Amino acid sequence: MPSIHVRERFYETELVIFDKDGTLLDFKETWIAIIQELITAIGTYHPMTKTLQERIEGALGIYLDRREIDGCGPLAMGTFSESNALLAYCLYREGLRWDKAGLIVETVGKEVFSSQRRQEWVKAAPGALRLLKTLKSRGILTAVATNDKEADALTDMNFIGASPYIDLVVGADSVENAKPAPDMVKLICSRFGKNSGESVLVGDTIMDALLGKNSGIMLTIGVCGIVPGEVLAQHVDVVISSLDDIT
């Protein structure tokens, strides 16, 4: 059976499942630019006051001036629909009717997340392509499990050149229950005829760690980034500084 090498240990596996944002994509480089664009776009439909921008940043858990992202916040751990609901609530707090607030968020989302504009911001995480190519050369199957939309995740993987090395992409809209429910891992393992107890999960948040635990994953690897290593270490089996630590 093929294997991977992590922290001086070898693990036999035929399937590695990756989170997307913060794992295969550089979270800060990608999402700080996207949220800045999103806030600018909302401002074309409703005046973007300092109070509103601060409310949006606080609601999502991202702070543009400081280039910080809360690894335990909605943007890092939530689904796209949860983030949209928070954005709509921020506009509702401005006095907009709830349905109008939701329509603005939906309209802006279509503008900002269109493939033409999205391509400008999506950045691969260090070591991502190298690792995916290595796994493919060993005959190890790879999949993406993300709380983003499946179509958007497929687009992101195409933009960073990862699509030829990924066998399946599953989004929050691909299953009944998003992370940390085991639905995504169950779907992936079912498609490949593999056992989660012989598979590896790589992610960068506690949500990914919970997904691994709830799915009975053999090995959960945490990538340091928006969540400090000492925090991840409380929830995952192995902590690494980047994907370059997996060979």
ZIURFEN-V470494 format. One record per residue. N is the residue number from 1. PHI is phi as a letter, one per 20 degrees, with the letter a starting at -180 (999 if undefined). NEAR is the number of other ideal C-beta (glycine too) atoms within 10 Angstrom. Layout:
N & PHI & NEAR
N & PHI & NEAR
//
This chain:
1 & 999 & 10
2 & f & 12
3 & b & 14
4 & c & 21
5 & d & 11
6 & c & 19
7 & l & 12
8 & m & 5
9 & c & 10
10 & d & 10
11 & c & 19
12 & f & 11
13 & a & 20
14 & d & 18
15 & b & 25
16 & c & 21
17 & d & 28
18 & d & 30
19 & f & 26
20 & e & 24
21 & f & 25
22 & n & 24
23 & d & 25
24 & e & 29
25 & d & 28
26 & f & 20
27 & f & 25
28 & f & 16
29 & f & 15
30 & e & 21
31 & e & 23
32 & f & 19
33 & f & 15
34 & f & 19
35 & f & 21
36 & f & 14
37 & f & 18
38 & f & 21
39 & f & 20
40 & f & 13
41 & f & 18
42 & f & 23
43 & f & 14
44 & e & 12
45 & d & 16
46 & b & 17
47 & g & 9
48 & e & 15
49 & f & 11
50 & f & 7
51 & f & 11
52 & f & 18
53 & f & 18
54 & f & 12
55 & f & 18
56 & f & 21
57 & f & 20
58 & f & 14
59 & f & 18
60 & e & 24
61 & n & 20
62 & c & 26
63 & c & 16
64 & f & 15
65 & f & 7
66 & e & 9
67 & l & 10
68 & c & 14
69 & c & 24
70 & f & 17
71 & f & 22
72 & d & 14
73 & e & 19
74 & f & 17
75 & f & 22
76 & f & 24
77 & d & 21
78 & e & 20
79 & e & 18
80 & f & 18
81 & f & 13
82 & f & 16
83 & f & 22
84 & f & 16
85 & f & 17
86 & f & 20
87 & f & 25
88 & f & 20
89 & f & 16
90 & f & 24
91 & f & 23
92 & f & 15
93 & f & 13
94 & e & 13
95 & o & 8
96 & f & 17
97 & f & 10
98 & g & 11
99 & f & 10
100 & f & 14
101 & f & 22
102 & f & 18
103 & f & 15
104 & f & 19
105 & f & 22
106 & f & 12
107 & f & 14
108 & f & 22
109 & f & 17
110 & f & 10
111 & f & 12
112 & f & 18
113 & e & 18
114 & f & 11
115 & g & 14
116 & f & 6
117 & e & 13
118 & f & 17
119 & f & 13
120 & f & 10
121 & d & 20
122 & f & 22
123 & c & 17
124 & f & 21
125 & f & 25
126 & g & 14
127 & n & 19
128 & f & 23
129 & f & 17
130 & g & 14
131 & f & 25
132 & f & 25
133 & f & 14
134 & f & 15
135 & f & 23
136 & f & 15
137 & f & 10
138 & e & 13
139 & n & 9
140 & e & 20
141 & f & 22
142 & c & 22
143 & b & 23
144 & d & 25
145 & c & 31
146 & c & 29
147 & e & 27
148 & e & 24
149 & f & 17
150 & g & 17
151 & f & 14
152 & f & 19
153 & f & 25
154 & f & 17
155 & f & 19
156 & f & 27
157 & f & 25
158 & f & 15
159 & f & 18
160 & e & 19
161 & n & 13
162 & e & 23
163 & g & 14
164 & f & 11
165 & d & 17
166 & d & 20
167 & e & 15
168 & b & 17
169 & c & 25
170 & c & 22
171 & d & 22
172 & f & 22
173 & e & 16
174 & e & 19
175 & c & 19
176 & f & 7
177 & c & 11
178 & f & 24
179 & g & 26
180 & e & 20
181 & f & 15
182 & f & 20
183 & g & 20
184 & f & 27
185 & f & 26
186 & f & 17
187 & f & 17
188 & f & 27
189 & f & 23
190 & f & 10
191 & f & 13
192 & e & 15
193 & m & 9
194 & d & 18
195 & d & 12
196 & f & 21
197 & f & 11
198 & c & 17
199 & d & 25
200 & d & 28
201 & c & 30
202 & c & 27
203 & b & 30
204 & c & 29
205 & c & 30
206 & f & 20
207 & g & 21
208 & f & 32
209 & f & 25
210 & f & 18
211 & g & 26
212 & f & 30
213 & f & 16
214 & f & 16
215 & e & 25
216 & m & 15
217 & f & 25
218 & f & 18
219 & b & 20
220 & d & 22
221 & d & 29
222 & d & 28
223 & e & 30
224 & f & 19
225 & r & 22
226 & f & 23
227 & d & 28
228 & g & 11
229 & g & 14
230 & f & 9
231 & f & 17
232 & g & 25
233 & g & 14
234 & f & 10
235 & c & 19
236 & d & 27
237 & e & 19
238 & c & 18
239 & d & 21
240 & c & 20
241 & e & 12
242 & a & 14
243 & f & 22
244 & f & 13
245 & e & 17
246 & d & 22
247 & c & 12
//
